[in-house]
Each structure stands twice: as structure tokens, then as C-alpha cells.
């Protein structure tokens, strides 16, 4: 029973120690009683898998305080409760100052002991949960989660590394779905301490007449509807990072104000005259081509030069198809538990087909596809027949019919020839023909009817 708390009772009075252990066992804990602090330390050195130690303060050779000090220095994860007799409460308080969770007076009251152990375990479980969440948070945005071994992705990782350890502004470019916010979070969590804020702002989603007040805050009465004060998103990000996604959606007037904030490192709430110093790192992102945006005036040149001290371009998935197997493996592991799925791999024909698909939604589309496949999967291996028809439709014409360079066909004629050719090569085996074409059997049967191809 790995979820049952393990408790070690250390009491030189063997009879009393055994009694304590039995009381705890009746409550459902695993308990063991020993009579020596030195024996307790030896046991922990061999196997430190103990959740709580319940120890008497008054023991020969090594008392409870000495045992507490030794345990906390070597096994800080173990909770400690001291048992104290009449006249030693002062020593018990000293023990709590040294790291003991609680103390209990002799003679022990069973209900009091049970309540005390429950509280200690609740505290321990809560701390473990916080540690797990912190580890998950750190792990979620490690560079290892920016998946890719292709040359273009190695360049991305190199630039991310260069952006860590300093506060330079960063501009991340790339099509929608390439993972710009993931890269921004990766830079943030590898630069700041765990508790530093990361504040994402989608500039395209905020109403244009409200974005300034949302970013810089306002005072009550600054405009119609300002019924209270607002500190703003920049101040919320103080000491950390503000991520301005789709920065090109900002109006030219707001870009001027942002420039001033970047230069002066100060903000001013709407309706206020005071300037407030801030310490915020700005990471911006856009899915628009930079040169076109500069020429059209979508972004001011001075703002562009200010935010692009470090520029990271995320390539579209179609330009790094060699990373698709790694990404699929990553997404399978990421979502397997949520979908209670036994899927562990995909067949080679699936990978070949996915490498030919243009991926208009980029990595985000691939992750959504993997989730869909996990939700509907009926076997541990994803097969071509499991893929949605849009994948098959988009990839079938990637294959070329055996025709001369001077021949010209309509798309339907070319597709019909492909199907006839596949059926000939597979000697009429429709499953093999569908696999050669990279479509499902259902799609093949439909096309046989559509193109009046006899079976």
C-alpha cells in the first residue's frame, strides 16, 4: 500500500513504543517501534522511506533533540513529532524551533495522536503537491519541450540560450501555431526565479480602445466606465516578463507610448500624473512578415529596433518535416494519460503521409491531430486508415502518375490514373492500394464509385 503513511516510533520504553505503534496501525498507518535513536538513524540510512518520526524527548545516549537535528540534516523530507512528559514542554518548543512539526504530551491520548498525525500528513502531502506542481511548471517549459533536431530548430535553441541570463528584449516571429508563446515561456522560466510573473497579452484580442488602459492601468474616473483603479498588465509583470503577442495589432499611437515605456522603464496610469518605475522584460511576437510590416507601417521602425534586440524565427512545420516523428512521440506521451490510451506508435506509412501534408496549422494542428487519434484509437498502432480524410485528400496528389512530361491532365484525371496504377501494382488488393495511395479504404471505395473504376 504505497499511499499509506509510514511512521517510525522511537521510544526507549519498549512497552510504550509498541502501544503507540499499535494505536497508529489501528488508524490505518504502517507503524514500527524501536528503542534507540542510533538504531533509528541506522534504519533510515538503510531505507529512508519513512514519512513521520514520533520520538520521545528523554532517551539515553541520544535524546530526541539530537535525533531531530540528525534527521533534519540528512532527511529533511521526514516530518517529526516529539513526545514530551510533564516539565519538558520548554524543550518541546525548542524542538519545534529546530524543525519538529508538533509535540504531544504523555500520557498519549489516542484521539489527539490521530488528529496530530493527520495534520502532519496533510501538511506533508500539500508540500509534496506544491513541489510536484513546481517541477511540472519548470519541466513544461524546459528547452527540451521545444522539440526538434533539424538544423533550423537547433538555430532556434541556440538563440533561446542566448536570450537567457539577460533582460534583452526579444522578438519571436513565425506563422500561427508554430509555438511562439512556448518559446517565450521557455526563455522566461530559464531566466527568472520560479515566482517571477509571466504575463501573456494577446494584443489582437483586446479591444483597440481598451488596450492602453489594460496595459498601463488607470485611475478611477479616467474614462467612462472606470469605476475603480487598475494597476495594469505591465505592473502585474513587474519583476518578470510581459509577452506581447501579435504586437503588430497595436495602433501607431500606442506603439509610441510603448516605445517610451521601453526607453524610460516607467509607466503612467491613465488619469494619473505620477510615473511608476518598472522592471519588466518584454518579449514580443508576430505572425506577420517583418519586412512587409515595416514597409506598410504596421510597426514603427524605432519600435521594431527596440524590441528586436534578439530575434527568433520559428519555421513552419512543413519546413522541418524531419521533426514530425519526434513531435508525434512527444504528443503521444503528453496526452496518453488524459485519453486513457494504449497507443504507443504509428506505422511508417502514416509518417510518410504526414511528411507530405502541408500543415497550415503547424505544430498546433499536429498536436490536435494526435489528440484526435488518441481519442478514437482502437489499437496500439496508428494506421493510415485512422487518419482523417483531409490528410489523405491533401497528400494524394503529392504522388505522380506515370505519364510523360508533355502529357496534361485535369486533377481528377490524374487522381483516377493514380488509383488505377495503385490497383494494378497491388494486383487488386484494395487495402494495399489504399496504403500505397496514403488514404483509407473507405476513401478508396468512395473514389472507385466517383471515378467509375470497376473493382
C-alpha positions in Angstrom: 0.0 0.0 0.0 2.4 2.8 -1.2 -0.1 5.5 -0.4 -0.3 4.6 3.3 1.8 6.8 5.6 4.8 5.1 7.2 5.6 6.1 10.8 8.6 5.2 13.0 8.1 5.4 16.7 11.3 5.9 18.7 10.8 5.3 22.4 13.3 3.7 24.9 10.3 2.3 26.8 9.6 -0.7 24.6 6.2 -1.3 26.0 5.1 2.3 25.5 6.6 2.4 22.0 4.7 -0.8 21.0 1.5 0.6 22.3 2.0 3.8 20.2 2.7 1.8 17.1 -0.5 -0.3 17.6 -2.6 2.8 18.0 -1.3 4.1 14.8 -1.9 0.8 13.0 -5.5 0.8 14.1 -5.9 4.1 12.2 -4.5 2.5 9.1 -0.9 3.7 9.1 2.2 1.5 8.8 4.0 1.8 12.1 7.1 0.3 13.7 8.6 0.9 17.1 12.3 0.8 18.0 14.0 1.7 21.3 17.1 3.6 20.3 17.9 6.9 18.4 21.0 5.3 16.9 19.0 2.3 15.7 16.6 4.8 14.1 19.4 6.5 12.2 20.8 3.2 11.1 17.4 2.2 9.8 17.0 5.4 7.9 20.4 5.1 6.4 19.4 1.7 5.0 15.9 2.7 4.0 14.9 6.4 4.3 11.3 5.7 3.2 9.6 7.0 6.4 7.0 9.7 6.4 6.9 10.6 10.1 9.0 10.0 13.2 7.3 10.0 16.6 10.1 10.3 19.1 10.5 10.7 22.9 12.5 13.6 24.1 14.1 11.8 27.0 16.2 9.0 25.8 19.7 7.7 26.8 22.8 8.1 24.6 21.0 10.3 22.0 17.9 12.2 23.1 15.0 13.4 20.9 16.6 16.8 20.2 19.8 15.2 18.9 17.8 12.7 16.9 15.7 15.5 15.4 18.8 17.5 14.4 20.5 14.5 12.8 17.3 13.5 10.9 16.6 17.0 9.6 20.2 17.4 8.3 20.1 14.1 6.4 16.4 13.5 5.6 14.7 16.9 5.6 11.6 15.4 3.9 10.7 13.4 7.1 8.2 15.0 9.4 9.0 14.9 13.1 6.7 14.8 16.2 8.2 14.8 19.7 6.6 13.2 22.8 7.2 15.1 26.0 6.5 14.4 29.6 5.5 16.8 32.3 8.1 19.5 32.9 9.7 19.3 29.4 7.3 21.4 27.4 10.0 24.1 27.1 12.3 21.5 25.4 9.4 20.6 23.1 9.1 24.2 22.0 12.8 24.2 21.3 12.3 21.1 19.2 9.7 22.8 17.1 12.1 25.7 16.5 14.6 23.2 15.2 12.1 21.7 12.7 9.7 19.5 14.5 6.1 19.7 13.2 4.4 19.3 16.6 4.7 17.9 20.0 2.4 15.8 22.1 2.4 15.3 25.9 2.4 12.0 27.7 0.4 10.0 28.6 -0.8 9.9 25.0 -4.4 10.5 24.1 -5.4 8.3 21.2 -7.7 10.9 19.6 -5.2 13.6 20.0 -2.4 11.5 18.5 -4.6 10.6 15.5 -5.6 14.2 14.8 -1.9 15.3 15.2 -0.7 12.7 12.7 -3.5 13.6 10.2 -2.5 17.3 10.4 1.2 16.4 9.8 0.3 14.2 6.8 -2.0 16.8 5.3 0.9 19.4 5.5 3.3 16.9 4.0 1.0 16.0 1.2 0.3 19.6 0.4 4.1 20.4 0.3 4.6 17.4 -2.0 1.8 18.6 -4.3 3.4 22.1 -4.4 6.8 20.6 -5.2 5.2 18.4 -8.0 3.4 21.4 -9.5 6.6 23.5 -9.4 8.5 20.7 -11.0 5.8 20.3 -13.7 5.9 24.0 -14.3 9.7 24.0 -14.7 9.6 20.9 -16.8 6.8 22.1 -19.0 8.8 25.0 -20.3 12.3 23.5 -20.4 14.1 23.8 -23.7 13.6 20.0 -24.1 9.9 20.8 -24.8 10.9 22.9 -27.8 11.1 19.7 -29.9 13.3 19.4 -32.9 16.7 18.1 -34.1 16.5 19.8 -37.5 19.1 22.4 -38.3 16.5 25.2 -38.2 15.4 24.2 -34.7 18.9 24.0 -33.5 19.3 27.6 -34.5 16.1 28.4 -32.5 17.5 26.7 -29.4 20.9 28.5 -29.7 19.1 31.9 -29.8 16.9 30.9 -26.9 20.0 30.1 -24.9 21.5 33.5 -25.8 18.3 35.2 -24.6 18.5 33.6 -21.1 20.6 35.2 -18.4 19.9 38.7 -19.5 17.0 41.1 -19.9 17.3 42.0 -23.6 14.0 42.4 -25.5 13.1 39.5 -27.8 11.0 39.4 -30.9 9.7 36.0 -31.9 8.4 35.6 -35.5 6.6 32.8 -37.2 3.3 31.6 -38.5 0.3 30.9 -36.2 0.7 27.6 -34.4 4.5 27.4 -34.5 4.9 27.7 -30.7 5.8 31.3 -30.1 4.4 31.5 -26.6 6.1 28.2 -25.7 9.4 29.7 -26.7 8.7 32.9 -24.7 7.8 30.9 -21.6 10.9 28.8 -22.1 13.1 31.9 -22.1 11.3 33.3 -19.1 11.5 30.2 -16.9 15.2 29.8 -17.7 15.9 33.4 -16.8 13.9 34.2 -13.7 13.1 32.6 -10.4 10.1 30.4 -10.1 7.9 33.0 -8.6 8.6 35.7 -11.2 5.4 36.6 -13.1 4.9 35.7 -16.7 2.0 37.8 -18.2 0.8 36.9 -21.7 -1.1 39.6 -23.6 -2.8 38.9 -26.9 -2.8 42.4 -28.4 -5.1 41.3 -31.2 -7.8 40.1 -28.8 -8.0 43.3 -26.7 -10.4 46.0 -28.0 -8.3 48.8 -29.5 -10.0 51.4 -27.3 -9.1 49.4 -24.2 -5.7 48.0 -24.8 -3.8 51.1 -23.5 -5.7 51.1 -20.2 -5.3 47.3 -19.9 -1.5 47.5 -20.4 -0.7 50.6 -18.4 -3.6 50.7 -15.9 -5.9 53.6 -14.9 -7.3 55.6 -12.1 -10.9 55.8 -11.1 -12.8 58.3 -13.3 -10.1 58.3 -16.0 -12.7 57.5 -18.6 -16.4 56.4 -18.8 -16.7 53.1 -17.0 -13.5 53.4 -14.9 -15.3 52.9 -11.6 -12.2 51.8 -9.8 -8.4 51.7 -10.1 -6.5 49.2 -12.2 -2.8 48.6 -11.9 -2.5 47.3 -15.5 -0.7 44.3 -17.0 2.8 45.9 -17.1 2.7 46.4 -13.4 1.4 42.9 -12.9 4.5 41.7 -14.8 6.9 43.7 -12.6 10.0 41.6 -11.8 9.2 39.2 -14.6 8.2 39.1 -18.3 5.3 40.5 -20.3 4.7 38.7 -23.5 3.1 40.9 -26.2 1.7 38.5 -28.7 0.6 39.9 -32.1 2.4 43.2 -31.4 1.6 44.4 -34.9 -2.0 44.8 -33.9 -1.1 47.9 -31.7 -2.1 51.2 -33.1 0.7 53.6 -34.1 -0.2 55.9 -31.2 0.1 53.0 -28.7 3.4 52.0 -30.3 4.8 55.4 -29.4 3.7 55.0 -25.8 5.2 51.5 -25.7 8.5 52.9 -27.0 8.6 55.4 -24.2 8.0 52.7 -21.6 10.9 50.6 -23.1 13.2 53.6 -23.0 12.2 55.1 -19.6 11.3 51.9 -17.8 8.4 53.8 -16.3 4.6 53.6 -16.8 1.9 56.2 -16.1 -1.7 55.1 -15.3 -4.4 56.8 -17.3 -5.8 59.7 -15.3 -2.7 60.0 -13.2 0.4 62.2 -13.4 2.8 60.1 -11.4 5.3 57.8 -13.2 5.9 54.4 -11.7 9.3 52.7 -12.2 9.0 49.1 -13.5 11.5 46.2 -14.0 9.9 44.2 -16.8 11.3 42.1 -19.6 9.4 42.5 -22.9 9.1 39.5 -25.3 7.0 40.3 -28.4 5.7 38.1 -31.2 4.1 38.4 -34.6 2.9 36.1 -37.3 3.3 38.8 -40.0 6.3 39.2 -42.3 8.6 41.8 -40.8 9.8 43.5 -44.0 6.2 43.9 -45.2 5.1 45.2 -41.9 7.9 47.8 -41.8 7.1 48.9 -45.4 3.4 49.2 -44.7 3.9 50.9 -41.4 2.2 48.2 -39.4 5.1 48.5 -36.9 7.2 51.6 -36.4 10.9 51.2 -37.3 12.1 52.6 -34.0 9.8 50.2 -32.0 11.0 47.3 -34.2 14.6 48.1 -33.5 13.8 48.4 -29.8 12.0 45.1 -29.4 14.2 43.0 -31.7 17.5 43.1 -29.8 17.2 39.3 -30.1 15.1 37.9 -33.0 14.0 34.3 -33.1 12.2 33.0 -36.1 10.2 29.8 -35.8 10.0 27.9 -39.0 6.7 26.4 -40.2 6.3 22.7 -39.7 6.4 22.0 -43.5 10.0 23.3 -43.5 11.1 20.8 -40.8 9.3 17.6 -41.6 12.2 15.6 -40.2 11.0 16.7 -36.7 7.5 15.2 -37.2 8.3 11.8 -35.7 9.8 13.4 -32.6 6.8 15.7 -32.2 4.4 12.8 -32.6 6.3 10.8 -29.9 6.2 13.8 -27.6 2.5 14.4 -28.0 1.7 10.7 -27.6 3.4 10.7 -24.2 1.9 14.1 -23.3 -1.7 13.1 -23.9 -1.8 9.3 -23.3 -2.9 9.5 -19.7 -5.6 12.1 -20.3 -7.2 9.9 -23.1 -6.5 6.6 -21.2 -4.9 5.4 -24.5 -2.7 2.4 -25.2 -1.3 3.9 -28.4 2.5 3.8 -28.5 3.5 4.2 -32.1 2.4 5.0 -35.7 3.1 2.9 -38.7 5.8 4.1 -41.2 3.2 4.8 -43.9 1.5 7.3 -41.6 4.8 9.1 -41.1 5.3 9.2 -44.8 1.9 10.7 -45.4 2.2 13.3 -42.6 5.6 14.4 -44.0 3.8 15.3 -47.3 0.9 17.2 -45.7 1.4 21.0 -45.8 0.4 21.6 -42.1 -1.4 25.0 -42.4 -1.9 25.0 -38.6 1.7 24.0 -37.9 2.7 22.3 -34.7 -0.6 23.2 -33.0 -2.5 21.3 -35.8 -0.2 18.3 -35.4 -0.9 18.2 -31.6 -4.6 18.4 -32.2 -4.4 15.6 -34.7 -2.5 13.4 -32.2 -5.2 14.1 -29.6 -7.9 13.1 -32.0 -6.2 9.9 -32.9 -5.8 9.0 -29.2 -9.4 9.7 -28.6 -10.6 7.3 -31.4 -7.8 4.8 -31.5 -8.8 1.1 -31.4 -5.3 -0.4 -31.4 -1.8 0.4 -30.0 -0.6 1.4 -33.5 -1.9 4.3 -35.6 -2.6 3.2 -39.1 -3.3 5.1 -42.4 -6.9 4.2 -42.1 -7.1 6.1 -38.8 -6.2 9.4 -40.4 -8.9 11.9 -41.3 -9.8 12.3 -44.9 -8.5 15.9 -45.1 -4.9 14.5 -44.6 -5.4 11.9 -47.4 -7.0 14.4 -49.7 -4.2 16.9 -49.3 -1.4 14.3 -49.8 -2.8 12.0 -52.5 -1.7 14.4 -55.4 1.8 14.5 -54.0 2.3 11.2 -55.8 2.9 11.5 -59.5 1.3 9.2 -62.1 3.5 7.5 -64.7 2.9 9.9 -67.5 5.1 11.7 -69.9 6.4 15.3 -69.4 4.3 16.5 -72.3 1.0 15.0 -71.0 -1.5 17.3 -69.4 -4.4 16.0 -67.2 -7.0 17.6 -65.0 -6.6 16.9 -61.3 -9.5 14.3 -61.5 -7.9 12.5 -64.4 -4.5 12.5 -62.6 -6.1 11.1 -59.5 -8.0 8.5 -61.4 -4.8 7.3 -63.1 -3.1 7.1 -59.7 -5.8 4.9 -58.3 -5.8 2.6 -61.4 -2.0 2.4 -61.2 -2.1 1.5 -57.5 -4.7 -1.2 -58.0 -2.6 -2.7 -60.8 0.5 -2.8 -58.7 -1.3 -4.3 -55.7 -3.0 -6.8 -58.0 -6.4 -5.7 -57.0 -5.8 -5.7 -53.2 -7.7 -2.6 -52.1 -6.1 -2.5 -48.7 -2.6 -2.4 -50.2 -3.7 0.0 -52.9 -5.1 2.4 -50.3 -1.9 2.2 -48.3 0.1 3.0 -51.4 -2.0 6.0 -52.1 -1.9 7.1 -48.5 -5.7 7.1 -48.0 -8.1 5.0 -46.0 -10.0 2.0 -47.5 -13.2 4.0 -47.0 -11.8 6.9 -49.1 -10.6 4.5 -51.8 -14.0 2.8 -52.2 -15.7 6.2 -52.5 -13.3 7.2 -55.2 -13.8 4.0 -57.1 -17.5 4.9 -57.3 -16.8 8.6 -58.1 -14.5 7.7 -61.0 -16.4 4.6 -62.2 -13.5 2.4 -61.7 -14.5 -1.3 -61.9 -13.4 -3.5 -59.0 
